[in-house]
Amino acid sequence: MITCMVILLLAPILFKANLPSQFLLFFLALAIYIFVSLSIGSILGLTVNNQAKLTMIAQLIFLPSIMLSGIMFPSNLLPDFLQAIGRLFPASWGYRLMLDHGFGLENLLVSDSVSCISVMTCILLLNQQNLTRCLNKSIATLTLAKATRLLLIPSLCCFSVVFISVYSMSFFMQDSTMVPSGCSKNITIAA
């Protein structure tokens, strides 16, 4: 967030860049995208035991997502099949959320769904690691009620994040027919 604020302050001065028209929506979209990225990174951290392997796998996931999402260069310059692959990555939906008029239901639901699935996967992985640790020590005392409590609280948190995101989107949106401004632009290259 601090890096983004520095970029927002310096970009108009150094590069004559346009600022986002709605700062609150921009930072809300940025926070959602950061949360989604961190939850995916947490899954990787919980499944891979070696730090060198973790770095390699994270680069194999995050570099193509940045390259194919439209963040590095406009995605409409890519062939159709690469655009379709790029839409599979959460970076594409996070980028669309941060565009002016991109804070729409479609972009928001995809990001929130990915974050909820990621958080639930992290919880299950942590519970599996705790259960394995308990079984290895021969003191497995995980009852059904305790397992339900371990899953119920985080799942309620995930659903509340989705509810707050959808509510804030409906509160800030003036027109429900808005589309991301970068998605329909045609770029022509002069010879």
N, C-alpha and C positions, 0 to 999 in steps of 0.2 A: 504494500500500500504506500509506503514511504517513497519507494522508487517511482511508483506511478505518479505521485504528487510532484516529485522533482521533474519528471518528464513533462507533466502538464504545465508546469511553470516555465520550463525552458524551451519547449517546442515552439510556442508562438514567437519567442524572441529570436531563436537561432534559425528556425526553418520556416517561419511564417505559416505555421500549421493552424488549422481551425480547432478550437476547443469544443468539447461536447456541449450540446445545447442544454442538457439537464444533468447537472453534476450529481445530484442525489441518485438518480437512476443509474448513472454510469458507475458510481462507486458501489451501489448495491449489486449490479451485474458483475463487477470485478470481484466482490466478496464471494458471490455464488461460484464464480469460476475458480477462484483460489480454493474454496472448500472442496469442489469436485476434484480438482487436481491433487489436493492433499489426501483425499480419501482414496483415490486410485494409487497414489504413492504409498499409502499405508498398507494397502493390500499387497503390493509388491514387497514391501519391507517385512510383512508377516509371513510371506510364502518363500522368500529366497533367504537362505541362511548366510551366504557368503557376500561380503560387501562388494567385491570385484564383479561378481555375477549380477548383483543388484544394479550396479552402475551401468553395466552393459545392457541389461534388459530395459532399464528405464530409458536409456538413450534410444533403444530400438522402438520404444513406444512413443516417447514424447517428440522426438525429432520429426518423424513422418507426420505426426498430428499437427505440428506447427507449420510444416511445409505445405500440407494439403488442405489446411483449414481456411486459408485466405489471409492469415496474419502476416506472412512474409511478403507475399505478392498476391494480387487478385486471383481468386480461385477460378474465375471464368476464363482465364488464360490457359487453364489445364484442359486436357482431353476429358470427355464426358465420364469415362470409367474412373479416372483419378478424382474427379469431382465427387462421384458417388462414394468412393472409398474415403475421401476426406470428410464426408458427412457422417461417417461412422464414429469419428473421434469427437470427444467432448470439447476439444479446442474450437472446433467449427461452431458449435452451438454457443460456447462462451463468447466467441468473437462476435457472433450475431447479436447476442444480448447487449454487448457494449456499444454497438453502433447506434447512431441516432435513430430513434423510432424502431429499434430492434427488440425492445423489451416487451415481447409478445408472448402469448400463451404457449405457442408451439415451442419456441426456444426455451422458455422457462420450464415447461414440463419435462423436456428431454434432460436438461441439466439437473433438475431436482430428482428425476427418476434415477439417473446415474448415481447421484450422490447418495440417495437412500439405499440403493442396491449395494453400493460400495461400503457404506457404514454397516449395513446388516452383514455383509460378507466379513468385514473386519471383526465384528462382534462374534460371529460364528468361529472364525479362525482363532481369536483369543480364547473363547470358551473351549475349543478343541485342544489348544495348547495347555490350558489350565487343567482340563480333564486328563490329558495324557500325563501331565506332571503328577497329578493326584494318583492316577493308576500306577505310575512307576513307584510311588512311595507307599502304595498299598493302603491309602486312606481316602479312597473315593467316597466322598460324602455328598455328592451332587444329587440332590433329589429333584423330582419333577417340578416341585414348587419353586425351588431355588433357580433352576434353569429357566423357568417361565419368568421369574422376576428379572433375571439377567438379560433376557431378550425383550421384555415388555417396555422397560423404561427407555432404552435407546430407540426402539421402534416408534414409541410415542414422540420422541424428540424429532425423528426423521419426518413423521407426518406433520408435526407442527411447523417444521421448516418449510415443507411444501405449502401448507395452508398460509403461512405468513407471506411467502413469495407470491402466491396467487392473489392474495388479498392486496398486497402492496402494488402488484401490477395493475389490478383493477382500479385502485385508488389513483395511481399516477397517470394512467392512460386516458387521453382525451378522446381518441378515435380508435375503435377496435379493429379497423381495417388497415392499420399501418403495417408496412412491411419494412424489413431492414433496408436502409438506404444503399448499402453496397451490393445487394443481391441482384438488382435489376439493371445495373449500369453496364452499358456496352462500351468496351474500350477498343478504339481503333488505333492502329499503329500506322503512322504515315511512312511511306517508303522514301 
